[in-house]
Amino acid sequence: MVCLGLFMLGLDLTVLNVAVPDLQGDLDTSTAQVQWIVDGYALVLGGTVLAVGAFTDAWGRRRSFVCGVTVCAGASLGGALAGHPWQVVAARCVMGAGAALLMPATLAALHHLFPEPRLRSRAIAAWAAVGGMGGLCGPVIGGWLVEHYSWRAAFWINLPLAGVIVVLALALVPESRTVQRAGFDVPGAALSAAGLLALVWAITESPHRGWTSPAALTGFAAAALLLTAFVARQLRTPAPMLPLYLLRVPGIGVAAAALALMSFAMFGALFVLTLYLQGVLGFSPWQAGLRTLPLPGGLALGAVCAVPLRNRLGGRIPVVAGLTLVTAGFAVLATTTPDSGYPHCAVFQLVAGVGAGLVAAAATESVMGSVATERAGLGSAINDATRQVGSALGVAVQGSLLAAVFTSRLSTSLTGLHAPAPVTAAAEHSMLSVPEQARHLPAPLRAGVLSAARSAFTDAMTLTAVVAGAVTLLTAAAAARWLGRPPRPHDARRATPPAPRALAADQGRTPGAPER
């Protein structure tokens, strides 16, 4: 049931990605409005999940879960009935707020329900598999809904699903909470939310406004100032929202970084892949969505395999092996040619998907196994926030690189072909609009333009694959070096509160016991 809520959350994250043309035709939305409809959900979720996750431990995990699902359902109803673009944007942002309340509570509830390490490992593997499948299946389900109904069905589908989830949660999930010895750090939570919102906004907007535009630079500067103030607040206050010594524990800090950088690579690749399947291989949204299924299938397989690997070999091996597999998948994608076809793409998805599943399950278990049960919501929030920021950064960076290389290569080719100005303008405006403009050209020129577009896109995609593969390879090396190492004693003494048992409890063990 908890995983069903997570599946709904992941589905909402990507279900509208293939509904953009239908939505534009119905509501006459501008490009900026479409961007906010697609990205508003992830923006609010990524910006607020850390602050909200820390709050769920004291407020109640089941209560947070049920309230989050209810908020998502109410916002979905508003989105389905919307008559103006701003109403859809508002609905998506409110859905992101509900998801921020729901997401940490899912993992925290599992941590409470399965205190025994082996059972918890299996539960977290299922959590990682279902969560990944929700996001990766979004384009498939969204494509089917758009082709058979309309973009509004992507909102309507949440209502019966949310009703079932709420009833099952109230009936089956016991309430759990932590008694706070001190008040909740409201200023810290506000600084955290504002800083992460500014950071995710700047990352999301930079590809469209320019990475060095005044708006983007202002966003990054505001994020840096707010997050610096947040760190200073956590160091000074006696009851911090995020005790910073937790990030020095390799099972938390290094594992969370591995999750963030894996998300950078894989979510950026999914964005590029959907464009490749439609723009180069010529599939419809529904057909393209179906052809991304090897990715969630591989992810589920990897998450299942992570459990025995972790039990036998510890947490470091599955994380490093998973990142190495993801790197191998990107090596396959980097050899794509204009004539490679779908099988080449499917191999990448299977190999990288298995690797991503290994990393997601093993690194998440590393984070959650390093925090005490009373801080499960905070541990989940650290896990979720880093993944959301990594995902947003991956789509932004890989999307910007793809667009820049594609436009440059195609413009050079079109100049040589003496293509008319509308075709050149289409190449600069959108990669998927080139085939539509080329339809009006004479047959020989049309063939030349389409061939040049395929070659330019393939060149751009292989470059993004090289960048993503380099990131995952370096992350694998860092995980092999640092993941699993115990924290240095003087770091722990400098960072922990006066009580000597605090650090040991937050690492999930009793003082003097060996590290798991």
Summary of the structure (lengths in Angstrom):
residues: 516
radius of gyration: 22.9
end to end distance: 28.8
largest distance: 78.6
contacts: 2011
relative contact order: 0.12
helix: 81%
strand: 0%
